[in-house]
Every structure is written in C-alpha cells, then in structure tokens.
C-alpha cells in the first residue's frame, strides 16, 4: 500500500506538470505569446461572470505559481479586469474581458479535442470517473488529516 500511495502522490504532480506542457505546446502552435500555461488554466477556471481572487485560487491548482501575480499579468495583457468589491474593499473581483472570453472559447475547443482523443486512446468516461472517485477520496483523506492536525495544534 505504501508504494502505491507514494506513486499516486508522484503521479498527481507529474500529470499536472505534463498537462501544463500540453497547454504550452498548444499555445506555441497558435503563436500565443502573451499568456502562459498556468495563466491559461487560471482563465479557464473563471466559470462565472465574476469571481473573487480567493474563489479563483480555490477552484484550481496552479503549480508553483502566485495567483495574484498571474492575475496582474492577465490584466496587463487584456484578458481580465480587476476591481475592488463594493461590499468588501479587501476583496478583488475578476471578470473576463472580450479577449478573455475569446481565449476561453479556444481553450474549450482544445479540451473538446482532447476528450475525443482520450476516447480514441481507449479511455472511457467510466475510466475517468473511476480515477476521479479515487482522487476525491484521497482529497477527502488529506482534508481530514489537515483538520485533525489543526485541531491538535489548537489544543496543544
């Protein structure tokens, strides 16, 4: 069990890095130079008309990156608008610009193409769902460990 557990941890990180490389290759193919793979993923995870920076951070995992820094870069490149919340001046709201919406459509098409290729590769929706179930259980396990650890540190 220990070897399988450690392999899973290693694979999770490797797969995420590899996915970022796939995104980078797609950006290179399209000659997109004003956005990187992590920033593309951040844009793709803006699923509502307006999200806060904290929601954006919690909706995705951006390996080795600072979401605030990348949001500033996306703002400077014209993909998103940033503005302070009227209710809570500490909260920054993020919205996609026209350019951001257009890029998100490109990413949607890119993901759709990958899904077709997944099926050609022999991965079924059942395979993906089974993998996701296992990963969600692992996430829940880690969340429980964190809560337990935080409880112990408050009592100690």
VMD Tcl script that builds the backbone (N, CA, C; Angstrom):
set m [mol new atoms 468]
animate dup $m
set s [atomselect $m all]
$s set {name element resname resid chain x y z} {
  {N N UNK 1 A 0.824 -1.202 0.000}
  {CA C UNK 1 A 0.000 0.000 0.000}
  {C C UNK 1 A 0.867 1.265 0.000}
  {N N UNK 2 A 1.986 1.234 0.737}
  {CA C UNK 2 A 2.839 2.412 0.827}
  {C C UNK 2 A 3.385 2.799 -0.545}
  {N N UNK 3 A 3.850 1.811 -1.298}
  {CA C UNK 3 A 4.409 2.092 -2.625}
  {C C UNK 3 A 3.335 2.677 -3.550}
  {N N UNK 4 A 2.133 2.136 -3.505}
  {CA C UNK 4 A 1.033 2.632 -4.347}
  {C C UNK 4 A 0.639 4.058 -3.954}
  {N N UNK 5 A 0.587 4.303 -2.647}
  {CA C UNK 5 A 0.243 5.632 -2.140}
  {C C UNK 5 A 1.277 6.658 -2.608}
  {N N UNK 6 A 2.550 6.344 -2.445}
  {CA C UNK 6 A 3.607 7.272 -2.857}
  {C C UNK 6 A 3.627 7.457 -4.375}
  {N N UNK 7 A 3.332 6.394 -5.113}
  {CA C UNK 7 A 3.262 6.516 -6.572}
  {C C UNK 7 A 2.117 7.438 -6.977}
  {N N UNK 8 A 0.982 7.338 -6.288}
  {CA C UNK 8 A -0.149 8.218 -6.586}
  {C C UNK 8 A 0.221 9.682 -6.376}
  {N N UNK 9 A 0.885 9.963 -5.275}
  {CA C UNK 9 A 1.305 11.340 -4.982}
  {C C UNK 9 A 2.226 11.850 -6.087}
  {N N UNK 10 A 3.164 11.025 -6.478}
  {CA C UNK 10 A 4.106 11.399 -7.543}
  {C C UNK 10 A 3.376 11.606 -8.874}
  {N N UNK 11 A 2.451 10.712 -9.200}
  {CA C UNK 11 A 1.721 10.817 -10.463}
  {C C UNK 11 A 0.849 12.063 -10.536}
  {N N UNK 12 A 0.236 12.435 -9.413}
  {CA C UNK 12 A -0.612 13.624 -9.397}
  {C C UNK 12 A 0.195 14.849 -9.839}
  {N N UNK 13 A 1.356 15.027 -9.252}
  {CA C UNK 13 A 2.187 16.176 -9.621}
  {C C UNK 13 A 2.694 16.062 -11.053}
  {N N UNK 14 A 3.153 14.883 -11.445}
  {CA C UNK 14 A 3.668 14.688 -12.803}
  {C C UNK 14 A 2.593 14.951 -13.848}
  {N N UNK 15 A 1.386 14.463 -13.595}
  {CA C UNK 15 A 0.299 14.662 -14.550}
  {C C UNK 15 A -0.061 16.131 -14.687}
  {N N UNK 16 A -0.062 16.837 -13.574}
  {CA C UNK 16 A -0.362 18.262 -13.643}
  {C C UNK 16 A 0.702 19.001 -14.453}
  {N N UNK 17 A 1.961 18.701 -14.187}
  {CA C UNK 17 A 3.053 19.335 -14.944}
  {C C UNK 17 A 2.955 18.997 -16.432}
  {N N UNK 18 A 2.626 17.744 -16.716}
  {CA C UNK 18 A 2.517 17.310 -18.107}
  {C C UNK 18 A 1.351 18.014 -18.807}
  {N N UNK 19 A 0.248 18.180 -18.097}
  {CA C UNK 19 A -0.894 18.896 -18.669}
  {C C UNK 19 A -0.508 20.339 -18.995}
  {N N UNK 20 A 0.254 20.970 -18.110}
  {CA C UNK 20 A 0.720 22.330 -18.389}
  {C C UNK 20 A 1.613 22.353 -19.632}
  {N N UNK 21 A 2.419 21.321 -19.823}
  {CA C UNK 21 A 3.255 21.228 -21.031}
  {C C UNK 21 A 2.400 21.064 -22.287}
  {N N UNK 22 A 1.313 20.304 -22.182}
  {CA C UNK 22 A 0.394 20.140 -23.312}
  {C C UNK 22 A -0.240 21.483 -23.664}
  {N N UNK 23 A -0.645 22.236 -22.642}
  {CA C UNK 23 A -1.207 23.567 -22.883}
  {C C UNK 23 A -0.162 24.466 -23.534}
  {N N UNK 24 A 1.073 24.423 -23.018}
  {CA C UNK 24 A 2.147 25.246 -23.585}
  {C C UNK 24 A 2.372 24.910 -25.060}
  {N N UNK 25 A 2.346 23.637 -25.406}
  {CA C UNK 25 A 2.517 23.222 -26.804}
  {C C UNK 25 A 1.399 23.782 -27.673}
  {N N UNK 26 A 0.181 23.786 -27.145}
  {CA C UNK 26 A -0.954 24.340 -27.892}
  {C C UNK 26 A -0.792 25.852 -28.071}
  {N N UNK 27 A -0.339 26.537 -27.032}
  {CA C UNK 27 A -0.096 27.977 -27.142}
  {C C UNK 27 A 0.982 28.261 -28.183}
  {N N UNK 28 A 2.050 27.466 -28.148}
  {CA C UNK 28 A 3.137 27.635 -29.125}
  {C C UNK 28 A 2.628 27.403 -30.544}
  {N N UNK 29 A 1.805 26.372 -30.712}
  {CA C UNK 29 A 1.255 26.046 -32.035}
  {C C UNK 29 A 0.416 27.202 -32.570}
  {N N UNK 30 A -0.277 27.886 -31.679}
  {CA C UNK 30 A -1.136 29.009 -32.067}
  {C C UNK 30 A -0.394 30.350 -32.032}
  {N N UNK 31 A 0.906 30.312 -31.709}
  {CA C UNK 31 A 1.746 31.509 -31.621}
  {C C UNK 31 A 1.194 32.524 -30.610}
  {N N UNK 32 A 0.636 32.023 -29.518}
  {CA C UNK 32 A 0.146 32.885 -28.433}
  {C C UNK 32 A 1.319 33.111 -27.494}
  {N N UNK 33 A 1.748 34.375 -27.381}
  {CA C UNK 33 A 2.932 34.680 -26.589}
  {C C UNK 33 A 2.660 35.546 -25.366}
  {N N UNK 34 A 1.438 36.062 -25.241}
  {CA C UNK 34 A 1.164 36.977 -24.129}
  {C C UNK 34 A 0.503 36.303 -22.938}
  {N N UNK 35 A 0.488 34.973 -22.930}
  {CA C UNK 35 A -0.112 34.217 -21.831}
  {C C UNK 35 A 0.636 32.888 -21.715}
  {N N UNK 36 A 0.813 32.412 -20.489}
  {CA C UNK 36 A 1.495 31.126 -20.324}
  {C C UNK 36 A 0.480 30.042 -19.938}
  {N N UNK 37 A 0.963 28.827 -19.749}
  {CA C UNK 37 A 0.078 27.693 -19.477}
  {C C UNK 37 A -0.684 27.855 -18.168}
  {N N UNK 38 A -0.007 28.304 -17.122}
  {CA C UNK 38 A -0.679 28.490 -15.828}
  {C C UNK 38 A -1.744 29.569 -15.955}
  {N N UNK 39 A -1.426 30.657 -16.620}
  {CA C UNK 39 A -2.391 31.730 -16.805}
  {C C UNK 39 A -3.582 31.249 -17.638}
  {N N UNK 40 A -3.332 30.388 -18.613}
  {CA C UNK 40 A -4.418 29.802 -19.410}
  {C C UNK 40 A -5.351 28.996 -18.530}
  {N N UNK 41 A -4.776 28.238 -17.630}
  {CA C UNK 41 A -5.564 27.423 -16.704}
  {C C UNK 41 A -6.370 28.301 -15.755}
  {N N UNK 42 A -5.778 29.392 -15.301}
  {CA C UNK 42 A -6.499 30.328 -14.438}
  {C C UNK 42 A -7.703 30.898 -15.192}
  {N N UNK 43 A -7.484 31.334 -16.426}
  {CA C UNK 43 A -8.589 31.858 -17.236}
  {C C UNK 43 A -9.681 30.815 -17.420}
  {N N UNK 44 A -9.276 29.599 -17.706}
  {CA C UNK 44 A -10.231 28.522 -17.947}
  {C C UNK 44 A -11.081 28.255 -16.707}
  {N N UNK 45 A -10.529 28.503 -15.523}
  {CA C UNK 45 A -11.249 28.246 -14.278}
  {C C UNK 45 A -12.145 29.400 -13.833}
  {N N UNK 46 A -12.218 30.458 -14.627}
  {CA C UNK 46 A -13.179 31.530 -14.355}
  {C C UNK 46 A -14.486 31.080 -14.996}
  {N N UNK 47 A -15.326 30.437 -14.193}
  {CA C UNK 47 A -16.527 29.799 -14.729}
  {C C UNK 47 A -17.769 30.674 -14.628}
  {N N UNK 48 A -17.716 31.711 -13.849}
  {CA C UNK 48 A -18.857 32.605 -13.692}
  {C C UNK 48 A -18.505 33.951 -14.311}
  {N N UNK 49 A -19.500 34.832 -14.368}
  {CA C UNK 49 A -19.260 36.162 -14.915}
  {C C UNK 49 A -18.258 36.943 -14.082}
  {N N UNK 50 A -18.301 36.732 -12.773}
  {CA C UNK 50 A -17.424 37.464 -11.863}
  {C C UNK 50 A -17.065 36.558 -10.696}
  {N N UNK 51 A -15.776 36.485 -10.381}
  {CA C UNK 51 A -15.308 35.696 -9.239}
  {C C UNK 51 A -14.346 36.552 -8.433}
  {N N UNK 52 A -14.161 36.175 -7.176}
  {CA C UNK 52 A -13.157 36.854 -6.367}
  {C C UNK 52 A -11.827 36.142 -6.559}
  {N N UNK 53 A -10.761 36.811 -6.198}
  {CA C UNK 53 A -9.436 36.197 -6.278}
  {C C UNK 53 A -9.373 34.939 -5.417}
  {N N UNK 54 A -9.992 34.976 -4.234}
  {CA C UNK 54 A -9.947 33.799 -3.360}
  {C C UNK 54 A -10.712 32.631 -3.974}
  {N N UNK 55 A -11.835 32.895 -4.634}
  {CA C UNK 55 A -12.568 31.830 -5.322}
  {C C UNK 55 A -11.736 31.248 -6.458}
  {N N UNK 56 A -11.078 32.112 -7.180}
  {CA C UNK 56 A -10.232 31.671 -8.286}
  {C C UNK 56 A -9.112 30.771 -7.785}
  {N N UNK 57 A -8.526 31.149 -6.676}
  {CA C UNK 57 A -7.450 30.357 -6.085}
  {C C UNK 57 A -7.963 28.996 -5.634}
  {N N UNK 58 A -9.146 28.972 -5.026}
  {CA C UNK 58 A -9.665 27.708 -4.503}
  {C C UNK 58 A -10.228 26.794 -5.584}
  {N N UNK 59 A -10.560 27.314 -6.758}
  {CA C UNK 59 A -11.142 26.500 -7.829}
  {C C UNK 59 A -10.108 25.722 -8.627}
  {N N UNK 60 A -8.866 26.077 -8.505}
  {CA C UNK 60 A -7.872 25.399 -9.314}
  {C C UNK 60 A -6.570 25.228 -8.582}
  {N N UNK 61 A -5.702 24.484 -9.199}
  {CA C UNK 61 A -4.374 24.263 -8.645}
  {C C UNK 61 A -3.379 24.744 -9.681}
  {N N UNK 62 A -2.579 25.695 -9.320}
  {CA C UNK 62 A -1.652 26.312 -10.253}
  {C C UNK 62 A -0.247 26.096 -9.733}
  {N N UNK 63 A 0.332 25.005 -10.122}
  {CA C UNK 63 A 1.608 24.517 -9.633}
  {C C UNK 63 A 2.669 25.612 -9.593}
  {N N UNK 64 A 3.202 25.847 -8.424}
  {CA C UNK 64 A 4.321 26.764 -8.250}
  {C C UNK 64 A 4.048 28.179 -8.708}
  {N N UNK 65 A 2.817 28.638 -8.563}
  {CA C UNK 65 A 2.532 29.985 -9.058}
  {C C UNK 65 A 1.820 30.825 -8.007}
  {N N UNK 66 A 1.903 32.106 -8.211}
  {CA C UNK 66 A 1.229 33.072 -7.368}
  {C C UNK 66 A 0.031 33.589 -8.167}
  {N N UNK 67 A -1.178 33.294 -7.719}
  {CA C UNK 67 A -2.374 33.655 -8.473}
  {C C UNK 67 A -2.482 35.169 -8.624}
  {N N UNK 68 A -2.148 35.925 -7.582}
  {CA C UNK 68 A -2.226 37.393 -7.671}
  {C C UNK 68 A -1.290 37.933 -8.754}
  {N N UNK 69 A -0.060 37.412 -8.790}
  {CA C UNK 69 A 0.901 37.837 -9.813}
  {C C UNK 69 A 0.362 37.516 -11.210}
  {N N UNK 70 A -0.130 36.290 -11.382}
  {CA C UNK 70 A -0.632 35.885 -12.697}
  {C C UNK 70 A -1.881 36.668 -13.086}
  {N N UNK 71 A -2.722 36.994 -12.120}
  {CA C UNK 71 A -3.899 37.809 -12.412}
  {C C UNK 71 A -3.477 39.194 -12.897}
  {N N UNK 72 A -2.449 39.759 -12.279}
  {CA C UNK 72 A -1.944 41.066 -12.736}
  {C C UNK 72 A -1.445 40.978 -14.175}
  {N N UNK 73 A -0.727 39.902 -14.484}
  {CA C UNK 73 A -0.223 39.701 -15.854}
  {C C UNK 73 A -1.385 39.539 -16.840}
  {N N UNK 74 A -2.418 38.796 -16.446}
  {CA C UNK 74 A -3.593 38.621 -17.305}
  {C C UNK 74 A -4.310 39.953 -17.506}
  {N N UNK 75 A -4.345 40.759 -16.468}
  {CA C UNK 75 A -4.950 42.091 -16.555}
  {C C UNK 75 A -4.140 42.978 -17.514}
  {N N UNK 76 A -2.822 42.963 -17.355}
  {CA C UNK 76 A -1.952 43.763 -18.221}
  {C C UNK 76 A -2.048 43.342 -19.688}
  {N N UNK 77 A -2.302 42.051 -19.926}
  {CA C UNK 77 A -2.417 41.536 -21.296}
  {C C UNK 77 A -3.829 41.675 -21.854}
  {N N UNK 78 A -4.763 42.161 -21.040}
  {CA C UNK 78 A -6.108 42.434 -21.519}
  {C C UNK 78 A -7.077 41.266 -21.477}
  {N N UNK 79 A -6.754 40.211 -20.722}
  {CA C UNK 79 A -7.630 39.038 -20.639}
  {C C UNK 79 A -8.685 39.166 -19.544}
  {N N UNK 80 A -8.360 39.893 -18.481}
  {CA C UNK 80 A -9.297 40.050 -17.367}
  {C C UNK 80 A -9.313 41.498 -16.893}
  {N N UNK 81 A -10.393 41.843 -16.220}
  {CA C UNK 81 A -10.486 43.110 -15.496}
  {C C UNK 81 A -10.461 42.793 -14.011}
  {N N UNK 82 A -9.819 43.647 -13.247}
  {CA C UNK 82 A -9.748 43.511 -11.795}
  {C C UNK 82 A -10.353 44.766 -11.175}
  {N N UNK 83 A -11.199 44.576 -10.175}
  {CA C UNK 83 A -11.734 45.727 -9.450}
  {C C UNK 83 A -12.110 45.313 -8.039}
  {N N UNK 84 A -12.049 46.266 -7.138}
  {CA C UNK 84 A -12.374 46.021 -5.737}
  {C C UNK 84 A -13.884 45.849 -5.578}
  {N N UNK 85 A -14.261 44.976 -4.678}
  {CA C UNK 85 A -15.665 44.752 -4.356}
  {C C UNK 85 A -16.226 45.988 -3.668}
  {N N UNK 86 A -17.455 46.323 -3.972}
  {CA C UNK 86 A -18.099 47.464 -3.316}
  {C C UNK 86 A -18.401 47.143 -1.849}
  {N N UNK 87 A -18.746 45.858 -1.574}
  {CA C UNK 87 A -19.108 45.455 -0.214}
  {C C UNK 87 A -17.876 45.289 0.674}
  {N N UNK 88 A -16.833 44.703 0.121}
  {CA C UNK 88 A -15.625 44.408 0.907}
  {C C UNK 88 A -14.420 44.905 0.129}
  {N N UNK 89 A -13.895 46.030 0.512}
  {CA C UNK 89 A -12.793 46.664 -0.222}
  {C C UNK 89 A -11.515 45.814 -0.250}
  {N N UNK 90 A -11.433 44.816 0.645}
  {CA C UNK 90 A -10.260 43.933 0.647}
  {C C UNK 90 A -10.355 42.885 -0.456}
  {N N UNK 91 A -11.563 42.639 -0.942}
  {CA C UNK 91 A -11.812 41.598 -1.940}
  {C C UNK 91 A -11.667 42.155 -3.352}
  {N N UNK 92 A -10.945 41.408 -4.193}
  {CA C UNK 92 A -10.764 41.817 -5.583}
  {C C UNK 92 A -11.611 40.906 -6.468}
  {N N UNK 93 A -12.425 41.528 -7.320}
  {CA C UNK 93 A -13.283 40.800 -8.254}
  {C C UNK 93 A -12.565 40.667 -9.599}
  {N N UNK 94 A -12.776 39.531 -10.234}
  {CA C UNK 94 A -12.154 39.228 -11.514}
  {C C UNK 94 A -13.248 38.959 -12.536}
  {N N UNK 95 A -13.170 39.619 -13.689}
  {CA C UNK 95 A -14.094 39.351 -14.795}
  {C C UNK 95 A -13.291 39.188 -16.075}
  {N N UNK 96 A -13.808 38.348 -16.971}
  {CA C UNK 96 A -13.166 38.169 -18.271}
  {C C UNK 96 A -13.486 39.353 -19.173}
  {N N UNK 97 A -12.508 39.784 -19.937}
  {CA C UNK 97 A -12.736 40.793 -20.971}
  {C C UNK 97 A -13.176 40.050 -22.244}
  {N N UNK 98 A -13.438 40.793 -23.286}
  {CA C UNK 98 A -13.777 40.171 -24.571}
  {C C UNK 98 A -12.642 39.237 -25.004}
  {N N UNK 99 A -11.412 39.731 -24.875}
  {CA C UNK 99 A -10.244 38.915 -25.228}
  {C C UNK 99 A -10.186 37.644 -24.375}
  {N N UNK 100 A -10.517 37.766 -23.102}
  {CA C UNK 100 A -10.537 36.612 -22.208}
  {C C UNK 100 A -11.596 35.602 -22.607}
  {N N UNK 101 A -12.788 36.090 -22.974}
  {CA C UNK 101 A -13.853 35.191 -23.434}
  {C C UNK 101 A -13.435 34.470 -24.714}
  {N N UNK 102 A -12.803 35.194 -25.628}
  {CA C UNK 102 A -12.356 34.574 -26.887}
  {C C UNK 102 A -11.318 33.488 -26.606}
  {N N UNK 103 A -10.399 33.782 -25.696}
  {CA C UNK 103 A -9.374 32.789 -25.364}
  {C C UNK 103 A -10.007 31.573 -24.692}
  {N N UNK 104 A -10.987 31.812 -23.839}
  {CA C UNK 104 A -11.657 30.702 -23.156}
  {C C UNK 104 A -12.354 29.788 -24.167}
  {N N UNK 105 A -12.909 30.352 -25.224}
  {CA C UNK 105 A -13.521 29.546 -26.292}
  {C C UNK 105 A -12.469 28.665 -26.963}
  {N N UNK 106 A -11.279 29.210 -27.154}
  {CA C UNK 106 A -10.183 28.426 -27.732}
  {C C UNK 106 A -9.833 27.265 -26.810}
  {N N UNK 107 A -9.739 27.553 -25.521}
  {CA C UNK 107 A -9.433 26.501 -24.545}
  {C C UNK 107 A -10.530 25.435 -24.507}
  {N N UNK 108 A -11.790 25.853 -24.602}
  {CA C UNK 108 A -12.893 24.889 -24.637}
  {C C UNK 108 A -12.735 23.939 -25.827}
  {N N UNK 109 A -12.415 24.499 -26.987}
  {CA C UNK 109 A -12.201 23.676 -28.181}
  {C C UNK 109 A -11.023 22.732 -28.009}
  {N N UNK 110 A -9.980 23.232 -27.383}
  {CA C UNK 110 A -8.781 22.438 -27.106}
  {C C UNK 110 A -9.120 21.253 -26.209}
  {N N UNK 111 A -9.892 21.507 -25.163}
  {CA C UNK 111 A -10.315 20.440 -24.247}
  {C C UNK 111 A -11.227 19.450 -24.966}
  {N N UNK 112 A -12.155 19.940 -25.788}
  {CA C UNK 112 A -13.038 19.046 -26.554}
  {C C UNK 112 A -12.231 18.120 -27.462}
  {N N UNK 113 A -11.201 18.653 -28.090}
  {CA C UNK 113 A -10.328 17.840 -28.945}
  {C C UNK 113 A -9.624 16.770 -28.119}
  {N N UNK 114 A -9.170 17.142 -26.939}
  {CA C UNK 114 A -8.516 16.169 -26.060}
  {C C UNK 114 A -9.477 15.057 -25.662}
  {N N UNK 115 A -10.720 15.404 -25.388}
  {CA C UNK 115 A -11.709 14.405 -24.983}
  {C C UNK 115 A -11.912 13.381 -26.097}
  {N N UNK 116 A -11.999 13.856 -27.328}
  {CA C UNK 116 A -12.133 12.927 -28.465}
  {C C UNK 116 A -10.918 12.010 -28.555}
  {N N UNK 117 A -9.737 12.584 -28.354}
  {CA C UNK 117 A -8.517 11.787 -28.425}
  {C C UNK 117 A -8.422 10.796 -27.260}
  {N N UNK 118 A -8.945 11.184 -26.093}
  {CA C UNK 118 A -8.984 10.268 -24.948}
  {C C UNK 118 A -9.737 8.999 -25.326}
  {N N UNK 119 A -10.888 9.185 -25.960}
  {CA C UNK 119 A -11.706 8.048 -26.344}
  {C C UNK 119 A -11.002 7.202 -27.404}
  {N N UNK 120 A -10.310 7.842 -28.340}
  {CA C UNK 120 A -9.545 7.109 -29.346}
  {C C UNK 120 A -8.393 6.344 -28.704}
  {N N UNK 121 A -7.886 6.868 -27.620}
  {CA C UNK 121 A -6.780 6.250 -26.893}
  {C C UNK 121 A -7.258 5.065 -26.055}
  {N N UNK 122 A -8.571 4.930 -25.923}
  {CA C UNK 122 A -9.127 3.802 -25.185}
  {C C UNK 122 A -9.576 4.120 -23.772}
  {N N UNK 123 A -9.529 5.387 -23.392}
  {CA C UNK 123 A -10.022 5.788 -22.069}
  {C C UNK 123 A -11.508 6.115 -22.177}
  {N N UNK 124 A -12.292 5.468 -21.364}
  {CA C UNK 124 A -13.734 5.670 -21.394}
  {C C UNK 124 A -14.151 6.653 -20.302}
  {N N UNK 125 A -15.368 7.176 -20.420}
  {CA C UNK 125 A -15.874 8.011 -19.320}
  {C C UNK 125 A -15.847 7.254 -17.991}
  {N N UNK 126 A -16.110 5.952 -18.032}
  {CA C UNK 126 A -16.076 5.140 -16.813}
  {C C UNK 126 A -14.665 5.138 -16.204}
  {N N UNK 127 A -13.633 5.023 -17.040}
  {CA C UNK 127 A -12.245 5.065 -16.551}
  {C C UNK 127 A -11.946 6.388 -15.865}
  {N N UNK 128 A -12.329 7.474 -16.511}
  {CA C UNK 128 A -12.073 8.810 -15.966}
  {C C UNK 128 A -12.854 9.001 -14.672}
  {N N UNK 129 A -14.113 8.593 -14.644}
  {CA C UNK 129 A -14.926 8.725 -13.431}
  {C C UNK 129 A -14.351 7.908 -12.280}
  {N N UNK 130 A -13.874 6.704 -12.575}
  {CA C UNK 130 A -13.271 5.857 -11.540}
  {C C UNK 130 A -12.014 6.530 -10.964}
  {N N UNK 131 A -11.188 7.083 -11.839}
  {CA C UNK 131 A -9.991 7.808 -11.399}
  {C C UNK 131 A -10.385 8.996 -10.526}
  {N N UNK 132 A -11.383 9.758 -10.975}
  {CA C UNK 132 A -11.839 10.927 -10.213}
  {C C UNK 132 A -12.364 10.537 -8.839}
  {N N UNK 133 A -13.084 9.427 -8.761}
  {CA C UNK 133 A -13.590 8.958 -7.462}
  {C C UNK 133 A -12.432 8.676 -6.501}
  {N N UNK 134 A -11.405 8.009 -7.007}
  {CA C UNK 134 A -10.246 7.726 -6.168}
  {C C UNK 134 A -9.536 8.995 -5.728}
  {N N UNK 135 A -9.386 9.946 -6.642}
  {CA C UNK 135 A -8.726 11.202 -6.303}
  {C C UNK 135 A -9.539 12.009 -5.297}
  {N N UNK 136 A -10.857 11.986 -5.416}
  {CA C UNK 136 A -11.708 12.700 -4.461}
  {C C UNK 136 A -11.604 12.078 -3.072}
  {N N UNK 137 A -11.513 10.749 -3.017}
  {CA C UNK 137 A -11.327 10.081 -1.724}
  {C C UNK 137 A -9.991 10.471 -1.108}
  {N N UNK 138 A -8.956 10.548 -1.938}
  {CA C UNK 138 A -7.639 10.950 -1.460}
  {C C UNK 138 A -7.678 12.398 -0.960}
  {N N UNK 139 A -8.359 13.266 -1.690}
  {CA C UNK 139 A -8.508 14.657 -1.266}
  {C C UNK 139 A -9.236 14.744 0.070}
  {N N UNK 140 A -10.302 13.974 0.210}
  {CA C UNK 140 A -11.064 13.957 1.457}
  {C C UNK 140 A -10.191 13.461 2.614}
  {N N UNK 141 A -9.405 12.422 2.358}
  {CA C UNK 141 A -8.485 11.893 3.362}
  {C C UNK 141 A -7.499 12.968 3.810}
  {N N UNK 142 A -6.897 13.680 2.842}
  {CA C UNK 142 A -5.936 14.721 3.182}
  {C C UNK 142 A -6.608 15.865 3.939}
  {N N UNK 143 A -7.838 16.219 3.550}
  {CA C UNK 143 A -8.573 17.263 4.280}
  {C C UNK 143 A -8.824 16.848 5.722}
  {N N UNK 144 A -9.183 15.578 5.926}
  {CA C UNK 144 A -9.372 15.074 7.291}
  {C C UNK 144 A -8.076 15.151 8.091}
  {N N UNK 145 A -6.971 14.782 7.470}
  {CA C UNK 145 A -5.671 14.868 8.148}
  {C C UNK 145 A -5.358 16.307 8.550}
  {N N UNK 146 A -5.637 17.237 7.652}
  {CA C UNK 146 A -5.391 18.650 7.948}
  {C C UNK 146 A -6.260 19.133 9.105}
  {N N UNK 147 A -7.532 18.795 9.069}
  {CA C UNK 147 A -8.434 19.208 10.154}
  {C C UNK 147 A -7.975 18.617 11.491}
  {N N UNK 148 A -7.592 17.362 11.466}
  {CA C UNK 148 A -7.111 16.701 12.693}
  {C C UNK 148 A -5.840 17.393 13.195}
  {N N UNK 149 A -4.928 17.671 12.272}
  {CA C UNK 149 A -3.675 18.335 12.633}
  {C C UNK 149 A -3.933 19.715 13.212}
  {N N UNK 150 A -4.851 20.454 12.626}
  {CA C UNK 150 A -5.176 21.798 13.121}
  {C C UNK 150 A -5.855 21.729 14.480}
  {N N UNK 151 A -6.682 20.730 14.688}
  {CA C UNK 151 A -7.332 20.552 15.985}
  {C C UNK 151 A -6.313 20.260 17.063}
  {N N UNK 152 A -5.356 19.374 16.748}
  {CA C UNK 152 A -4.315 19.020 17.700}
  {C C UNK 152 A -3.453 20.236 18.040}
  {N N UNK 153 A -3.115 21.031 17.030}
  {CA C UNK 153 A -2.236 22.193 17.282}
  {C C UNK 153 A -2.951 23.254 18.119}
  {N N UNK 154 A -4.267 23.367 17.996}
  {CA C UNK 154 A -5.026 24.337 18.818}
  {C C UNK 154 A -5.113 23.886 20.258}
  {N N UNK 155 A -5.165 22.575 20.451}
  {CA C UNK 155 A -5.268 22.021 21.819}
  {C C UNK 155 A -3.919 21.999 22.514}
  {N N UNK 156 A -2.851 21.917 21.722}
  {CA C UNK 156 A -1.518 21.744 22.300}
  {C C UNK 156 A -0.957 23.009 22.766}
}
mol reanalyze $m
mol bondsrecalc $m
mol representation Tube
mol addrep $m
